[in-house]
Amino acid sequence: ATATLGTLQSPASGPLDRCLAIPFHAPHSYTGEDLVEFHCHGGTVVPQLALRALLEAGACLAGPGEFTRRAFLNGKIDLTQAESVADLVTATTHQAAKLALHQLSGDLSSSLSKCYDNVLTAAAAFEAALDFPDEDLPTAQLQSAASRVSAARDLVTKLLSTYAYGRALRRGLLVTIAGPSNVGKSTLLNRLLGRDRAIVTSIPGTTRDTIEETLTVDGIALRIVDTAGLRPTGCPIESEGIRRAEQYINSADILLLLVAADTPPPADTLPRVRDLIKRDHCVTVINKTDLGRHPYIDDLAPDGIPTCLLHDEGHMVILHAIRRHIQSLAPHDPSIEVAISERHNQHLTRASSELDSALRLLQDPAFLPENTLLIAEHLHAAADQIAQITGRSWTDDMLDRIFSSFCIGK
């Protein structure tokens, strides 16, 4: 059947619109079911009238992820591909969309399928041995099973190494700009953005609330937050701003901590600054180098990045430091073109633990026949975790959790 141009009519109110009806026949449709798409004119009223007419004719409203869920249940896609649809829709950078497309194409599914087959094949060998308890497992068969389990464990380890990068691609990274008052935090925000977003003055406490903007660096969406200066204050408004600043500091993926080159932080702020500098994700920036360098810098932050943000000097070095952090998240194996999600990470972590337990028993020089059952149980537990990622094994509650985050329909 082909597209048909006709008049959409309501039994109650007559003609509503001239529209296209495009049929998609099972099993070749997106969901694997018979579908019809109605293409009506846009605006506010016409789509509402068309929807009302279809509901009156017996149609029902789609729930979140309705069509993709049906596609999964009808075997058109597996669960990782279903999740990639939501990732593709919500992608905020080209790199995030590219990752989702790789997953939709089945790259992750293929890797997990090989892993699942290896684990089950090895488990089958040990289960067969249980049927003949008086016979030792042949050495060649034992080595083959160990090789399969080891290959599965190595693949699981590689996939787990992609989680941090996958999380950054899907969620972005929070970059918090913090430090004492009047050290150039708002100027840094403006330099990174390439425009004047935050008000900059020489008056301490100018920024009293957080200012948030988004910047894409190397395919990762960065939420850059300028915060109120850290200092004691009796002003309730500024105190609330500092409280919020601390929240963003504690949640930061990357902390850009600014201090002034010419003036030490106030004595009541210095301990907090020293504490923040010790954090692994902290990038210390020494601003106002044009005003001289106080000896305290050599003790507090000898490796800090020297800048004069007022004269646009040094902010590119800060950007390179952010890039180095992003690069540290990327998988070291360039052959891996997927990055797992939080759900995948949880299942693969459990699978990895089960595979490690099986390998310890397998590689014991004094292999004990009575360990055969334990090994088989560990391998089945690992296979079940992998199966839950792709949807070979699922429950209604699990699907409800996954598809509840989808847009209506989809």
C-alpha positions in Angstrom: 0.0 0.0 0.0 1.1 3.6 -0.6 0.4 7.0 1.0 -3.1 8.2 0.5 -4.2 11.8 0.5 -7.7 12.3 1.8 -10.0 14.0 4.2 -9.9 13.2 7.9 -13.5 13.3 9.2 -15.0 13.2 12.7 -18.3 11.3 13.0 -19.5 14.2 15.3 -18.2 17.3 13.5 -17.5 16.3 9.9 -14.4 17.1 7.9 -11.3 18.2 9.9 -8.4 18.4 7.6 -6.8 17.2 4.4 -4.1 14.8 5.4 -1.8 11.9 4.3 -2.4 8.4 5.6 0.7 6.2 5.3 0.4 2.4 6.2 3.2 0.3 7.5 2.5 -3.4 7.3 3.7 -6.1 9.8 6.3 -7.4 10.2 8.2 -4.6 8.4 7.1 -1.7 10.5 9.1 -0.1 13.4 7.1 -2.1 16.0 6.6 -5.2 13.9 2.8 -4.5 13.9 0.4 -3.0 11.4 0.7 0.8 11.8 -0.8 3.9 10.1 0.7 7.4 10.3 -1.6 10.4 9.8 0.2 13.5 8.5 -2.0 16.5 9.1 -1.4 20.2 9.0 0.4 21.8 12.0 -0.8 24.5 14.4 -2.7 24.2 17.6 -6.3 23.4 16.7 -6.0 20.9 13.8 -3.8 18.4 15.5 -6.0 18.5 18.6 -9.1 17.9 16.6 -7.4 15.1 14.6 -6.3 13.4 17.8 -9.7 13.7 19.4 -11.3 12.1 16.3 -8.9 9.2 16.4 -9.5 8.6 20.1 -13.3 8.7 19.4 -12.7 6.0 16.7 -11.1 3.7 19.2 -7.4 4.6 19.3 -5.6 5.1 22.6 -2.9 7.5 23.7 0.6 6.1 23.6 2.6 5.9 26.8 6.3 6.8 27.3 8.4 4.8 24.9 5.3 2.9 23.7 6.4 2.2 20.1 10.0 1.3 21.0 8.7 -1.0 23.8 6.5 -2.8 21.3 9.4 -3.0 18.9 11.4 -4.7 21.7 8.6 -7.1 22.7 8.1 -8.1 19.1 11.8 -8.9 18.6 12.6 -6.0 16.2 15.3 -4.7 18.5 17.0 -5.7 21.8 16.9 -3.7 25.0 20.3 -1.9 24.4 19.0 -0.8 21.0 15.7 0.4 22.6 17.7 2.4 25.1 19.7 4.0 22.4 16.5 5.5 20.9 16.1 7.6 24.0 19.8 8.4 24.0 19.6 9.6 20.4 16.5 11.8 21.2 18.1 13.4 24.2 21.7 13.7 22.9 23.0 17.3 23.4 26.2 16.9 21.3 27.2 15.3 18.0 29.5 12.8 19.8 26.6 11.7 22.1 24.3 11.2 19.1 27.1 9.2 17.3 27.4 6.9 20.3 23.7 6.4 20.4 23.6 5.5 16.7 26.4 3.0 17.2 24.4 1.3 19.9 21.2 1.5 17.8 23.1 -0.2 15.0 23.8 -3.2 17.3 27.4 -2.7 18.2 26.9 -3.2 21.9 24.4 -6.0 21.3 27.0 -7.9 19.1 29.7 -7.7 21.8 27.4 -8.8 24.5 26.0 -11.7 22.4 29.5 -13.1 21.9 30.2 -12.7 25.6 26.9 -14.4 26.5 27.6 -17.3 24.1 31.1 -17.9 25.5 29.8 -18.0 29.1 26.9 -20.4 28.3 29.1 -22.7 26.2 31.6 -22.9 29.1 28.8 -23.5 31.5 27.4 -26.3 29.3 30.8 -28.1 29.5 30.7 -28.2 33.3 27.1 -29.2 33.4 27.9 -32.1 31.1 30.6 -33.2 33.4 28.1 -33.3 36.3 26.3 -36.1 34.4 29.4 -38.2 34.7 30.8 -37.5 38.2 33.2 -40.5 38.1 35.0 -39.2 35.1 37.5 -36.4 35.2 36.9 -33.4 32.9 39.4 -33.8 30.0 42.3 -31.3 30.2 41.6 -30.0 26.7 38.0 -29.3 27.6 39.0 -27.7 30.8 41.4 -25.4 29.0 38.8 -24.5 26.3 36.3 -23.6 29.0 38.8 -21.5 30.8 39.7 -19.7 27.6 36.1 -18.9 26.9 35.5 -17.6 30.4 38.7 -15.5 30.3 37.7 -14.0 26.9 34.3 -13.1 28.4 35.8 -11.6 31.5 38.2 -9.5 29.3 35.4 -8.2 27.2 33.3 -7.3 30.3 36.4 -5.4 31.7 36.7 -3.5 28.5 33.1 -2.5 28.5 33.2 -1.5 32.1 36.1 0.9 31.3 33.7 2.8 29.0 31.3 3.7 31.8 32.8 7.0 32.9 33.0 8.3 29.3 29.5 7.0 28.5 28.1 8.8 31.6 29.9 12.0 30.5 28.4 11.8 27.0 24.9 11.1 28.2 24.8 13.5 31.2 27.5 15.9 30.5 30.1 17.1 33.1 29.5 19.6 35.8 32.4 22.2 35.9 32.2 24.4 39.0 34.2 27.7 39.2 34.9 28.4 42.8 37.2 30.4 45.1 37.4 33.3 47.4 35.7 36.6 46.5 37.1 38.9 43.9 39.6 36.5 42.3 38.1 36.5 38.8 35.6 33.7 38.8 33.1 35.5 36.7 35.8 36.7 34.3 36.8 33.1 33.8 33.2 32.1 33.0 33.1 34.9 30.4 36.4 33.9 28.9 35.4 30.3 28.5 32.1 31.2 26.9 33.7 33.8 24.7 31.1 36.4 25.7 30.1 38.6 28.7 27.6 36.4 30.5 28.4 37.3 34.2 28.7 40.8 35.6 32.3 41.6 36.5 33.2 44.4 39.0 36.0 45.0 41.5 33.5 44.8 44.4 33.8 41.6 46.4 30.5 39.6 46.5 29.2 40.8 43.1 28.1 37.2 42.3 25.6 36.2 44.9 23.8 33.4 43.1 25.0 30.7 40.8 25.2 31.4 37.0 25.0 28.4 34.8 25.9 28.0 31.1 26.6 25.2 28.7 29.7 24.7 26.6 30.6 21.7 24.4 34.3 20.5 24.5 35.5 17.5 22.6 31.9 16.2 22.2 31.1 16.5 25.9 28.4 19.0 27.1 29.9 21.0 30.0 27.6 22.6 32.6 29.8 25.5 33.7 28.6 27.1 37.0 30.0 30.4 38.3 29.5 30.5 42.1 29.5 33.0 44.9 32.9 33.8 46.5 33.8 31.8 49.6 34.0 34.1 52.6 32.3 34.7 55.9 29.3 37.1 55.5 26.5 38.5 57.6 24.3 39.0 54.6 21.6 36.4 54.4 21.3 36.6 50.6 25.1 36.2 50.1 25.1 33.3 52.7 22.5 31.5 50.6 24.7 32.0 47.6 27.7 30.5 49.4 25.6 27.6 50.5 24.6 26.9 46.9 28.3 27.3 45.9 29.3 24.5 48.3 26.6 22.2 46.8 28.0 22.7 43.3 31.6 22.3 44.6 30.7 19.0 46.2 28.9 17.8 43.1 31.5 18.9 40.5 33.1 16.6 38.0 35.8 19.2 37.4 36.5 22.0 40.0 38.2 25.2 38.7 39.5 26.7 41.9 40.7 30.3 41.6 43.0 32.2 43.9 44.7 35.6 43.5 48.4 35.6 42.7 49.0 38.8 44.7 46.8 38.3 47.8 46.4 35.2 50.0 42.9 34.0 50.8 41.5 35.4 54.1 42.6 33.4 57.1 39.1 32.1 57.7 38.8 30.9 54.1 42.3 29.5 53.6 41.7 26.1 55.3 38.8 25.5 52.9 40.9 26.5 49.9 43.7 24.1 51.0 41.1 21.3 51.3 39.7 21.8 47.8 43.2 21.9 46.2 43.8 18.4 47.4 40.8 17.0 45.4 41.8 14.8 42.3 39.4 16.7 40.0 40.6 20.1 41.1 42.3 22.5 38.6 43.9 25.3 40.5 44.1 28.7 38.7 46.3 31.5 39.9 44.8 34.7 38.5 45.9 38.3 38.5 49.5 37.5 37.8 49.9 41.0 36.4 49.8 42.3 40.0 52.7 40.2 41.2 53.2 36.9 42.9 52.9 36.6 46.6 55.2 34.0 48.3 52.2 32.1 49.6 51.5 30.7 46.2 54.6 28.6 46.2 53.3 26.9 49.3 49.6 26.7 48.5 49.6 25.9 44.7 53.0 25.6 43.2 51.6 23.8 40.2 48.6 26.1 39.6 47.9 27.6 36.2 49.1 31.2 36.0 46.6 33.5 34.3 45.7 37.1 33.9 42.1 36.8 32.8 41.5 40.5 32.8 43.9 40.7 29.8 42.7 37.4 28.3 45.8 35.5 29.2 45.8 31.8 30.3 42.2 30.7 29.8 43.2 28.4 26.9 45.6 26.6 29.3 42.6 26.0 31.6 40.6 24.7 28.6 43.4 22.3 27.8 43.3 21.0 31.4 39.6 20.4 31.0 40.3 18.5 27.8 42.9 16.3 29.6 40.2 15.4 32.1 37.8 14.4 29.3 40.5 12.4 27.5 41.2 10.5 30.8 37.6 9.3 30.7 37.8 7.8 27.2 38.4 4.1 26.8 42.1 3.2 26.2 41.1 0.6 23.6 40.2 2.5 20.3 38.5 -0.5 18.9 35.6 -0.1 21.4 33.0 2.2 19.8 30.4 1.9 22.5 30.0 3.3 26.0 27.8 1.7 28.6 25.1 3.3 30.7 24.5 3.2 34.5 22.1 0.2 34.1 24.7 -1.7 32.0 27.4 -0.9 34.4 25.5 -2.4 37.3 24.8 -5.7 35.5 28.4 -5.9 34.1 29.9 -5.3 37.5 27.9 -8.2 38.9 28.8 -10.4 35.9 32.5 -9.5 36.3 32.4 -10.7 39.9 30.8 -14.0 38.9 33.3 -14.6 36.1 36.2 -13.8 38.5 34.9 -16.3 40.9 34.6 -19.0 38.2 38.1 -18.3 36.9 39.7 -18.6 40.4 38.2 -22.0 40.7 39.2 -22.9 37.1 42.8 -21.8 37.5 43.4 -23.5 40.8 46.4 -25.8 40.2 44.7 -28.4 42.3 41.4 -28.4 40.4 38.8 -30.2 42.4 36.0 -32.1 40.6 33.5 -31.0 43.3 34.1 -27.4 42.2 32.4 -28.2 38.9 28.9 -27.4 40.2 30.1 -24.1 41.7 31.8 -23.0 38.5 28.6 -23.8 36.5 26.5 -21.7 39.0 28.9 -18.7 38.8 28.8 -18.9 35.0 25.0 -19.0 34.9 24.8 -16.1 37.2 27.1 -14.1 35.0 25.1 -15.1 31.9 21.9 -13.9 33.5 23.4 -10.5 34.2 24.4 -10.1 30.6 21.0 -11.4 29.5 19.3 -8.6 31.4 21.3 -6.0 29.6 20.2 -7.1 26.1 16.7 -8.2 27.2 17.1 -11.9 26.8 15.9 -12.0 30.4 13.4 -9.3 31.5 10.5 -8.5 33.8 7.6 -6.0 33.4 9.0 -3.9 36.3 12.4 -3.7 34.6 10.8 -2.6 31.3 8.6 0.0 33.2 11.7 1.5 34.8 13.6 1.7 31.4 10.7 3.1 29.3 9.4 5.5 31.9 12.2 7.9 31.0 11.2 7.9 27.3 9.2 10.7 25.6 5.5 10.0 25.1 5.3 7.7 22.1 8.8 7.1 20.7 
